[in-house]
């Protein structure tokens, strides 16, 4: 945390910004109340410094306002940071905020909670559930591989999926993922056509039944094929997934209560986000390497 504060301090000093106010999160409030307090105190830019839970809480506070959110990755996992190309590098996140790229992106809503990356029901949430916090701290996103292996042979769920006002689609998927942007942990792009500012969410229905199916599906995703075996993709602004049995569920990499239903809607362009330039590209990580290189001065000064 000391290094993170030095990164922030060096960054704001480099452009003559005032020293920021700090709001500590708590187990009971991972960031929403603190972000609302910052808005009341006149903040124009709020840094979300933490993992997935902190980012989701700050999004809930800032959605629908004109206050910009910038992401400084910390914690054990940060899907939005991965989609911005920041990895675990807070200095690059600081540089992105300084350079001033801003983009309004859509916000997904589920059970009164906001998310900006992905929601899911089934295997993806099982994978998160099966991954220990200690492993994530020790080896990063690779820890999710262990969580995934625990559930590869689990049975599919019986589900009914309704997209907007279209006829219900009965399926037996292993997981259904609803994404605003396309990258998973490790930088793998699952939803190659996802645009975070089109007023639509992308839906991926994954239906592998055995290990060979998983290998075929994974290879198709890694190779970025137009058609991935055992994966259907759609777009919609309202999504309802109904399962016959309780299933694990997640929002932006954070587990929520298991349930039989996942209902999701979208708030178009509700969040003003700090992004790498050029800010108009659908891929939020486009050209982030320029900011990463420019952040070296901040990085070095913070280490001294």
Secondary structure, 3 states (H helix, E strand, C coil): CHHHHHHHHHHHHHCCCCCCCCCCCCCCCCCHHHHHHHHHCCCCEEEEEECHHHHHHHHHHHCCCCCEEEEEECCCCCHHHHHCCCCCCHHHHHHHHHHCCEEEEEEEEECCEEECCEEEEEHHHHHHHCCCHHHHHHHHHHHHHHHHHCCCCCCCCCEEEEECCCCCEEECCCEEEEECCCECHHHCECCCCCCCCCCCEEEEEECCCCHHHHHHHHHHHHCCCCCCCCEEEEEECEEEEEEEEEEEEEECCEEEEEEEEEEEEEEEEEEEEECCCCCCCCCCCCCHHHHHHHCHHHHHHHHC
